[in-house]
Amino acid sequence: MRSNVTREDLDRVIDYLRQNDPRLTQGDNVREFEKEWSDWLGVRFSVFVNSGSSANFLTMAAFREIFGIGEVIVPTLTWPSDITSVMFNDCQPRFVDINRRNLCMDVSSVLELIGENTKAVFMTHCQGFNGLNRLLLETLSEKRIVLLEDVCEAHGATFDNQKLGTFGKISNFSFYYAHHMTTIEGGMISTNDESIYEILRMYRSHGMVREACSREVRSRYQTDYPQLNPEFIFAYPGYNVRSNEISAIIGRSQLSRLDADNEKRRENIRIFLDHLDDSKYQVDFDLDGNSNYAFPLILNEPDFSLRDRLEAVLRVNDIEFRRGSAGGGNQLRQPYLKSIVEEEMFSEFPNVEHIHFFGYYIANIPDMTVDEIFELCSILEKL
Ligand SMILES: Cc1ncc(COP(=O)(O)O)c(C=O)c1O
């Protein structure tokens, strides 16, 4: 991956630092970034935090406050915090296999798994692909099951011409280095629900009541707890996952070119898939509404010797790659889940197993040239 921070982003930070005594902790730039992000996404509220993982943790904390505990359906191909956030909040993760065409949760498996105790579906829009369809949205709404969206890998992707991250009750984004845009480290939580927004704001800052925007919320606590210093009432068992002004300035600068960068990445992946050797690699991805910061490279066949040769060729040609796709492949194989996952379970999830052993991604960088993409495809074809 290549750093997406430009000279212009850095100059904006430097300009800001030239002032006497610039504020560095969370302030006006954070507020403005949240507002600009909400406008860009098309939601009412956003909360800027220090990582996408923090966005996941706060999402599940707010979810538990409002909806209580229960089962949450999660993917087997995702980032660990999508699963640990469920566990840390006393909910039970229930796992489903992925759909090979979009790497997201297989919708029919989700529908099969829905039961009496299902409280939520925490969808990860993996690697820039959309994981939603009408049937899923209608079923969840009919059964009053909450949709949470992890859009950490899919900024700007859409379903039915509407941005991902606007369908769920709460949605999450990451701004880590290699994603569509970066704030060095950072994440965003978005929602249209004002009471969830207030809880998220408090959870972000130690659970503190003075972080709530609503005067009514603040005065309710002050009236109920007259013996507490009104500036230091801790309503929730919160965290400190705030970000800072420098990250927000970079974020605001990056956001102004996100759409243009995404368009370029979209063109890149089409060229890549059009020229990739389909006798060896999967090319039939569902590109409807996609926004990929990486090229998926998945062997058609489970062939270990081809896989070893592929890795050797990529290394020799100095092409950075990641095996297992998002988050280190099949999460069920990761030691952090050992206490709740039996080894025999792996075979129940053949699609994610294939990605685990034979799936890769390679950077899709906006300023990549067409010739670089052709060269990449030709190296992969010669294998
Ligand atoms: C799907 C998904 N969710 C959450 C995260 C966590 O984001 P962060 O690295 O900003 O903590 C990532 C990380 O890349 C991710 O890919």
The ligand as an SDF file (V2000), in Angstrom:
LIG
                    3D

 16 16  0  0  0  0  0  0  0  0999 V2000
  -13.9620   -4.4140    8.2250 C   0  0  0  0  0  0  0  0  0  0  0  0
  -13.1060   -3.7050    9.2190 C   0  0  0  0  0  0  0  0  0  0  0  0
  -13.6390   -3.3160   10.3890 N   0  0  0  0  0  0  0  0  0  0  0  0
  -12.9070   -2.6740   11.3200 C   0  0  0  0  0  0  0  0  0  0  0  0
  -11.5750   -2.3910   11.1060 C   0  0  0  0  0  0  0  0  0  0  0  0
  -10.7970   -1.7070   12.1710 C   0  0  0  0  0  0  0  0  0  0  0  0
  -10.3450   -0.4520   11.7580 O   0  0  0  0  0  0  0  0  0  0  0  0
   -9.0380    0.1960   12.4180 P   0  0  0  0  0  0  0  0  0  0  0  0
   -7.8640   -0.4610   11.7960 O   0  0  0  0  0  0  0  0  0  0  0  0
   -9.1460    1.6400   12.0260 O   0  0  0  0  0  0  0  0  0  0  0  0
   -9.1320   -0.0310   13.8750 O   0  0  0  0  0  0  0  0  0  0  0  0
  -10.9680   -2.7850    9.9270 C   0  0  0  0  0  0  0  0  0  0  0  0
   -9.5360   -2.5310    9.7430 C   0  0  0  0  0  0  0  0  0  0  0  0
   -8.9370   -2.4090    8.7770 O   0  0  0  0  0  0  0  0  0  0  0  0
  -11.7460   -3.4610    8.9390 C   0  0  0  0  0  0  0  0  0  0  0  0
  -11.2030   -3.8580    7.7890 O   0  0  0  0  0  0  0  0  0  0  0  0
  1  2  1  0
  2  3  1  0
  2 15  2  0
  3  4  2  0
  4  5  1  0
  5  6  1  0
  5 12  2  0
  6  7  1  0
  7  8  1  0
  8  9  2  0
  8 10  1  0
  8 11  1  0
 12 13  1  0
 12 15  1  0
 13 14  2  0
 15 16  1  0
M  END
$$$$
